[in-house]
Structure formats: structure tokens, C-alpha cells
């Protein structure tokens, strides 16, 4: 089942569901938002599917038309954007370390012969990222991107700050979670995401990773309810002037990862800070495919398009560049 959110003419939210990509979507009767449905399920000891079925379905929704009209919202939002958290993990996918290592490699011959910190982290994941039942796996590279104010709706521009060196896509799977009133994390499912980053800044020094990740992100347009397929295959592309500038397949799912989803989830939610009742978490699980690694340098007006058929409509966002702004700190 796929679930999404559409803005109605009066500004309220319609929650739409459909059985699979290509099927007709219908409105969930009496649903105020996906967050409200998920909290009802989490606090009531029911699955999200059971709550939806109990409410019933109403009129049909043309998701393609809503997308074209700019009425698609992120597939989950929070009434208070400060309570939606955008986070992620890196060096989790087989093959991803090669691009990252090339970005961080020192110039001297001696340094090239040593194992970089990125490669050490990647090797740790290979050796301990998929623990057996009862064991604790190694913790991954982790980063914070922002709160709900940084979550960009499908179709809307991803805006690179004026001070950024680069604005590049990262096609990823994102896990979508709510925290019950008892502080228990519940996973709704997974969505396609664009974990928008500044790769040139990160390349200067891996200790600038945090700076490179404090950017907007987009996910959706639909959430695939339930567990993720073991082998996920999608396509990431960049369009410039309506023509394909770059295109490449991307792989995800545990068959293509050095960590299990369960291990990555544990190392995020082990912190009490991330188990605050009512909060929403959109956690991005990493990628092995970057246009930056192929020498592509994006420009304002380029359109990122990321799709994986099992996850519904493709995620599209044009790139915008923010105007320079003066930051003046005032004394109270």
C-alpha cells in the first residue's frame, strides 16, 4: 500500500492511498493527516493498514494531476515542524566507500597507501553492520540535516544556500517513523528521498560533513507501507533544459548494504532524544550513487528525478540557488 498527502483547495490535507503504483488513489475518510493516522495506529496497538481500512475510502484522487498542480505535500508532516527530524547515515551501501574515499584521499603517496577514516568506517560496517539476533552491531556514520522546515515537498525547489560550494542529489531510501505516546518508535514504511548535500564542502575535509549536510531534503511523494524489499533498484537522473544530462541506476535494500535496516534504526533510536512522544523521524539510509562522483556540477534550474517503481511516483525537485543574505547578530 502507498500513502500520500494532497493539499485541498481550502488548504486542508487529504490523505490518499492506493494498492500499488499504477493503481487509482482514494481519499481516506475522516483522516486529518498521515501523522494523525499513524499516531492513532501507534497508540491503539493497530497496524496503519487496519486503521485505514476501519475508516474506509472515499473519492478518487488523480495524483499525477495534483503533482502537476503543485498540490502534493511531503507524505508525512507534523503540525509543528520543529517536531519532524531529518537525519541520515552514510557509508552504508556496498560500493559507496569508493566515491567517498576518493573525495577524502590525501595527496601524498604515503597517505594514499593508508586506510582513510572513511574506509575504516566502511570496513567496520562490512564486519559488524548486520549483527545476528541478540548481538549489537557497529554504529554507522550519522548526521543531522534539519527539522520539518527543511523538508521540501515533491515538485518544489531544493534551494542551495548562497554560501554553498555545491548542491547535489543523493538518491536514498528513507525510513518514516512516529513516536507513540509511550515513547516507542513505530515505522510506517519507506519512501524515496533526495538527501540533498554539498559535496564540494565535504571533500575539503570529512570533518566538514556536518556542514555539508545542513541542507534541505525531499522525500516521497508516497510512502510504501510495511517492510522494504531486500533488493531495491531505481534510477537517479538530472534534467537540464528538459534533456537528460546524467542518469544512473541506484541500488538499495539490505542485499546491497553493509548494514541492516534494524542496526541503523537501533543506533538512531537508542538516544532518548529521538523517542519524544508525537515526533516524526525521516531517516535516510545512504547511497552508492552520486552524479558528483561522475564529475557533474549542477546549475540552478536543473531538475533532480529519483524513482523506484515499488515506491510510487518519482520524486522531482528543481535546483534553486538562494540569494546572499547578511547575517547580523544582535545584542540583547
C-alpha positions as CSV (number, residue, x, y, z in Angstrom):
1,X,0.0,0.0,0.0
2,X,1.2,3.5,-0.9
3,X,0.1,6.6,1.1
4,X,0.5,10.3,0.3
5,X,-0.8,13.7,1.2
6,X,-2.5,16.2,-1.1
7,X,-3.4,19.8,-0.3
8,X,-7.1,20.6,-0.9
9,X,-8.4,23.9,-2.2
10,X,-9.3,25.0,1.3
11,X,-5.7,24.4,2.5
12,X,-6.6,21.2,4.5
13,X,-4.9,17.8,3.9
14,X,-6.4,14.9,2.0
15,X,-4.7,11.5,2.8
16,X,-4.7,9.3,-0.3
17,X,-3.9,5.6,-0.5
18,X,-3.6,3.1,-3.4
19,X,-2.7,-0.6,-3.5
20,X,0.4,-0.1,-5.7
21,X,2.0,2.1,-8.4
22,X,-0.3,2.4,-11.4
23,X,-3.5,1.9,-9.3
24,X,-6.1,4.6,-8.6
25,X,-5.7,6.5,-5.3
26,X,-8.6,7.2,-3.0
27,X,-9.1,9.5,0.0
28,X,-9.1,8.0,3.5
29,X,-12.4,9.0,5.1
30,X,-12.0,11.3,8.0
31,X,-8.2,11.4,8.1
32,X,-6.8,14.7,9.1
33,X,-3.2,13.8,8.1
34,X,-0.8,10.8,7.8
35,X,0.6,11.8,11.2
36,X,-2.8,11.6,12.8
37,X,-3.4,8.2,11.3
38,X,0.0,6.9,12.3
39,X,-0.4,8.1,15.9
40,X,-3.8,6.5,16.1
41,X,-2.3,3.2,15.0
42,X,0.7,3.5,17.3
43,X,-1.3,4.4,20.4
44,X,-4.1,2.0,19.6
45,X,-2.0,-1.1,19.1
46,X,-3.1,-1.5,15.5
47,X,-1.3,-1.5,12.1
48,X,-1.6,1.5,9.9
49,X,-3.4,-0.6,7.3
50,X,-6.0,-1.7,9.9
51,X,-6.7,1.9,10.9
52,X,-7.1,2.9,7.2
53,X,-9.4,0.0,6.5
54,X,-11.6,0.9,9.5
55,X,-12.0,4.4,8.4
56,X,-12.8,3.4,4.8
57,X,-12.1,5.1,1.5
58,X,-13.9,7.8,-0.3
59,X,-13.5,9.7,-3.6
60,X,-10.7,9.1,-6.1
61,X,-7.6,11.3,-6.4
62,X,-5.7,12.0,-9.5
63,X,-2.1,12.1,-8.0
64,X,-0.5,13.0,-11.4
65,X,-2.8,16.0,-11.7
66,X,-2.1,17.0,-8.1
67,X,1.6,16.7,-8.8
68,X,1.4,18.9,-11.9
69,X,-0.7,21.5,-10.0
70,X,1.8,21.7,-7.1
71,X,-0.6,20.2,-4.6
72,X,1.4,17.3,-3.3
73,X,2.8,17.6,0.2
74,X,5.6,15.6,1.8
75,X,3.9,12.3,2.6
76,X,4.1,13.0,6.3
77,X,4.2,16.3,8.1
78,X,3.9,17.4,11.7
79,X,1.6,20.2,12.9
80,X,4.8,21.7,14.5
81,X,7.7,21.4,12.0
82,X,10.2,21.5,14.9
83,X,9.0,18.0,15.8
84,X,9.9,16.5,12.5
85,X,13.6,15.4,12.3
86,X,15.6,14.8,9.1
87,X,18.6,12.6,9.8
88,X,20.7,10.0,8.0
89,X,23.5,7.6,7.9
90,X,26.4,7.2,5.4
91,X,28.9,4.6,4.2
92,X,26.1,2.0,4.4
93,X,25.9,0.8,0.8
94,X,28.3,-1.6,-0.9
95,X,30.5,0.4,-3.2
96,X,29.7,3.7,-1.6
97,X,33.1,4.0,0.1
98,X,34.9,4.3,-3.2
99,X,33.4,7.6,-4.1
100,X,33.7,8.9,-0.5
101,X,37.3,7.7,-0.2
102,X,38.2,9.5,-3.5
103,X,36.7,12.7,-2.1
104,X,38.8,12.4,1.1
105,X,42.0,11.0,-0.1
106,X,45.2,12.9,0.8
107,X,47.5,14.0,-1.9
108,X,50.8,12.5,-0.7
109,X,51.8,9.0,-1.7
110,X,52.2,8.0,1.9
111,X,48.6,9.0,2.7
112,X,47.3,7.1,-0.3
113,X,48.8,3.9,1.0
114,X,47.0,4.2,4.3
115,X,43.4,3.4,5.1
116,X,41.4,6.6,5.4
117,X,38.8,7.2,8.1
118,X,36.1,6.7,5.6
119,X,37.4,3.3,4.6
120,X,37.9,2.3,8.2
121,X,34.2,3.2,8.8
122,X,33.1,1.3,5.7
123,X,35.1,-1.8,6.8
124,X,33.6,-1.6,10.3
125,X,30.1,-1.8,8.6
126,X,31.1,-4.8,6.5
127,X,32.4,-6.6,9.6
128,X,29.7,-5.7,12.1
129,X,26.8,-3.9,10.3
130,X,24.5,-6.9,10.1
131,X,24.5,-8.4,13.7
132,X,23.0,-11.7,14.5
133,X,19.9,-11.8,16.7
134,X,20.8,-10.8,20.3
135,X,24.0,-9.0,19.2
136,X,24.6,-5.3,18.8
137,X,26.1,-4.2,15.6
138,X,28.6,-1.5,14.9
139,X,27.3,2.1,14.8
140,X,27.4,3.9,11.5
141,X,28.3,7.4,10.4
142,X,25.4,9.5,11.4
143,X,24.3,13.1,10.5
144,X,21.6,15.6,11.2
145,X,20.0,17.5,8.3
146,X,17.3,19.7,9.9
147,X,13.7,19.7,11.1
148,X,10.4,20.0,9.2
149,X,11.2,23.5,8.0
150,X,13.9,21.8,5.8
151,X,11.5,19.2,4.3
152,X,10.7,20.2,0.7
153,X,7.5,19.0,-0.9
154,X,7.8,16.9,-4.1
155,X,7.9,19.2,-7.1
156,X,9.2,22.2,-5.1
157,X,12.7,23.6,-5.4
158,X,15.6,22.3,-3.3
159,X,17.4,25.6,-2.5
160,X,21.1,25.6,-2.1
161,X,22.4,28.3,0.3
162,X,24.3,31.2,-1.2
163,X,27.5,30.1,0.7
164,X,27.3,26.5,-0.5
165,X,30.0,25.2,-2.9
166,X,27.7,22.6,-4.5
167,X,24.1,21.4,-4.5
168,X,24.0,17.8,-5.4
169,X,21.5,14.9,-5.2
170,X,21.7,11.7,-3.2
171,X,19.1,9.1,-4.1
172,X,18.2,7.2,-1.0
173,X,15.6,5.2,0.9
174,X,14.2,7.0,3.9
175,X,12.5,5.2,6.8
176,X,9.4,7.1,8.1
177,X,8.7,6.8,11.9
178,X,6.4,8.2,14.6
179,X,6.9,8.0,18.3
180,X,3.9,6.8,20.3
181,X,2.6,8.4,23.5
182,X,4.7,5.8,25.4
183,X,7.9,6.8,23.6
184,X,8.0,3.7,21.3
185,X,9.2,4.2,17.7
186,X,6.9,2.9,15.0
187,X,7.9,2.6,11.4
188,X,5.2,3.4,8.8
189,X,7.4,2.3,5.9
190,X,9.9,3.6,3.4
191,X,10.0,6.4,0.8
192,X,12.3,7.5,-2.0
193,X,14.4,10.5,-0.8
194,X,16.8,13.1,-2.1
195,X,19.3,13.7,0.6
196,X,20.5,17.0,-0.9
197,X,24.1,17.8,0.1
198,X,27.2,20.0,-0.6
199,X,29.8,17.5,-1.8
200,X,32.5,20.1,-2.6
201,X,32.4,21.3,1.0
202,X,32.6,17.7,2.3
203,X,35.5,17.0,0.0
204,X,37.7,19.6,1.7
205,X,37.7,17.6,4.9
206,X,35.5,14.9,6.3
207,X,35.1,16.9,9.5
208,X,33.0,19.3,7.4
209,X,30.5,16.5,6.8
210,X,28.1,18.1,9.3
211,X,28.2,21.4,7.4
212,X,27.7,19.8,4.1
213,X,24.5,18.0,5.4
214,X,22.7,21.0,6.8
215,X,20.6,21.4,3.8
216,X,17.0,20.9,2.7
217,X,15.8,17.4,1.6
218,X,12.8,16.0,-0.1
219,X,11.1,12.6,0.1
220,X,8.1,10.8,-1.3
221,X,5.7,11.6,-2.9
222,X,4.4,8.4,-1.4
223,X,5.3,6.1,1.5
224,X,5.4,2.4,0.8
225,X,3.7,1.0,4.0
226,X,5.5,-2.0,5.5
227,X,8.9,-3.6,5.2
228,X,11.3,-2.6,2.4
229,X,12.1,-5.1,-0.3
230,X,15.5,-6.8,0.2
231,X,16.7,-5.7,-3.3
232,X,15.6,-2.2,-4.4
233,X,16.5,-0.9,-7.8
234,X,15.8,2.6,-9.0
235,X,17.1,5.4,-11.3
236,X,18.5,8.8,-10.5
237,X,18.7,11.4,-13.2
238,X,19.3,15.1,-13.7
239,X,17.5,17.1,-16.4
240,X,18.8,20.3,-17.8
241,X,16.7,22.3,-20.2
242,X,14.3,19.4,-20.5
243,X,17.0,17.0,-21.6
244,X,18.7,14.2,-19.6
245,X,22.1,15.5,-18.5
246,X,23.0,12.5,-16.4
247,X,21.3,9.2,-15.5
248,X,22.4,6.2,-13.5
249,X,20.7,3.3,-11.7
250,X,20.9,3.1,-7.9
251,X,20.7,0.1,-5.6
252,X,19.4,-0.1,-2.1
253,X,17.8,-2.6,0.3
254,X,19.7,-4.9,2.6
255,X,21.0,-7.1,-0.2
256,X,23.0,-4.1,-1.4
257,X,24.0,-2.7,2.0
258,X,26.7,-3.3,4.6
259,X,24.3,-2.6,7.4
260,X,20.9,-3.9,8.1
261,X,18.0,-1.5,8.5
262,X,17.4,-2.8,12.0
263,X,21.0,-2.0,13.0
264,X,20.8,1.5,11.6
265,X,17.4,2.1,13.3
266,X,18.8,0.9,16.6
267,X,21.7,3.3,16.6
268,X,19.3,6.2,15.8
269,X,16.6,5.4,18.3
270,X,18.9,4.3,21.1
271,X,19.1,8.0,22.1
272,X,16.2,9.1,24.3
273,X,16.2,12.5,22.4
274,X,14.8,10.7,19.4
275,X,12.0,9.0,21.3
276,X,9.9,12.0,22.2
277,X,6.2,11.2,22.0
278,X,4.5,12.5,18.9
279,X,7.7,13.3,17.0
280,X,8.2,12.3,13.3
281,X,11.5,11.0,12.0
282,X,12.6,10.8,8.4
283,X,15.8,8.8,8.5
284,X,17.8,8.5,5.2
285,X,19.9,5.3,4.9
286,X,22.6,6.3,2.4
287,X,23.5,5.7,-1.2
288,X,26.2,4.5,-3.5
289,X,25.3,6.7,-6.5
290,X,26.2,10.4,-6.9
291,X,26.4,12.5,-10.0
292,X,29.1,14.4,-8.3
293,X,31.3,11.3,-8.4
294,X,30.9,11.3,-12.2
295,X,32.1,14.9,-12.5
296,X,28.6,16.5,-12.8
297,X,28.3,20.1,-11.4
298,X,24.7,21.1,-11.0
299,X,23.2,24.5,-12.0
300,X,20.1,26.4,-11.0
301,X,17.2,25.1,-12.9
302,X,18.4,21.6,-13.1
303,X,15.8,19.0,-12.1
304,X,16.5,16.1,-9.9
305,X,14.4,13.0,-10.6
306,X,14.6,9.9,-8.5
307,X,12.4,6.8,-8.9
308,X,11.9,3.3,-7.8
309,X,8.7,1.8,-9.1
310,X,7.7,-0.1,-5.9
311,X,7.6,3.3,-4.1
312,X,5.2,5.1,-6.3
313,X,5.5,8.4,-8.2
314,X,9.0,9.6,-9.0
315,X,10.5,12.3,-6.7
316,X,11.2,15.5,-8.7
317,X,12.7,18.8,-7.5
318,X,14.3,21.6,-9.4
319,X,17.5,23.2,-8.0
320,X,17.4,26.8,-6.9
321,X,20.3,29.0,-5.5
322,X,19.5,31.3,-2.6
323,X,20.4,34.9,-2.8
324,X,23.1,36.2,-0.5
325,X,21.9,37.4,2.9
326,X,23.6,39.4,5.6
327,X,23.6,37.7,9.0
328,X,23.8,40.3,11.7
329,X,23.9,39.1,15.3
330,X,22.1,41.5,17.6
331,X,22.9,42.1,21.3
332,X,20.0,41.8,23.7
